[in-house]
Amino acid sequence: MKKTIFTIAITTIIGAAILNGCQSQEKKIENAPDKVQAAQDKVEAATKDLNQAIKDSIQQFRKESEERINENEIRIAEFRSKLAKENKEARARDEKKLEEIQQQNRDLKRNLEEFREDSRDNWVAFRIKFKHDMENLGQAFKAFGERRK
């Protein structure tokens, strides 16, 4: 008895699923524009979210980079004040190197100010190059500090 009821229930469920899944061609065509519009709306929303995320990323990167550039300017000023106490030969040599470091810092600041957010690919390339240049400047500071010791 249980087996018969179970078989009838399964058969009914399968039959309902088949009938429900069999839509006419006309019904499918009627529903297609709605599905396309829904997909386009999702794409537009995702694009907006992506663009906003990129803008936020750019703003955050700019803020952090400006802070590092300002810290570098402070370090340069500290080195300059220490150089004033050294003898003439060492001062001349170190001032030349410090001027090179300061110029690199200015170039980084100018590049950051001139960058325009026109595309995602340009942003990625700019960020990679800028980080590389910032690392090189950090290494120059490190080498300068070690050389002075």
Secondary structure, 3 states (H helix, E strand, C coil): CHHHHHHHHHHHHHHHHHHHHCCCHHHHHHHHHHHHHHHHHHHHHHHHHHHHHHHHHHHHHHHHHHHHHHHHHHHHHHHHHHHCCCCHHHHHHHHHHHHHHHHHHHHHHHHHHHCCCCCHHHHHHHHHHHHHHHHHHHHHHHHHHHHHC
